[in-house]
Amino acid sequence: MATSEIILPILSGVKDASFPPGLLWIGNVPYLTLDGTDDEIITFSFRMPDNFASGLTVKWQYSMVSATTGVVAIRTQFAASSVGDNIVSRTAAAIEKSADNTVPGTAGVLKEISYSPAVLDSLAGGDQIAIRIGRENGTTGTNATGDMAVWAISLTYTTT
């Protein structure tokens, strides 16, 4: 068994209609901005590789635009459908949040949140998957203020 990685390009995500994150550029590098008040969400939809076995880990690289103290967390929600499932009437798994992550002491410094969600909606290789992911603001303890700049998101997993 080995590990593999799925890159979720920032520009390929679909912004939530109610609470979309901002999209900005530094030079020719895009990044998302998620504020410290609303639960802004981006959704990625794709086919899970056939060699997926287990152990999904979300990796989220971010910096803070202005905050230099406090903690942040991210949230995820998975919906998976196998061939033959009714994809139109499916429901998503429960929303989960990562552990609190202390922000860098300097604004603009890159940091990574890495966490393994427990609820993957019976995800299997070959499934169509939708992942709603964003900054968690509604939980006690997530107290860093201002925008979070999201630079890269990926998923790692154990292969068959």
Summary of the structure (lengths in Angstrom):
residues: 160
radius of gyration: 15.7
end to end distance: 5.9
largest distance: 49.8
contacts: 468
relative contact order: 0.36
helix: 2%
strand: 48%
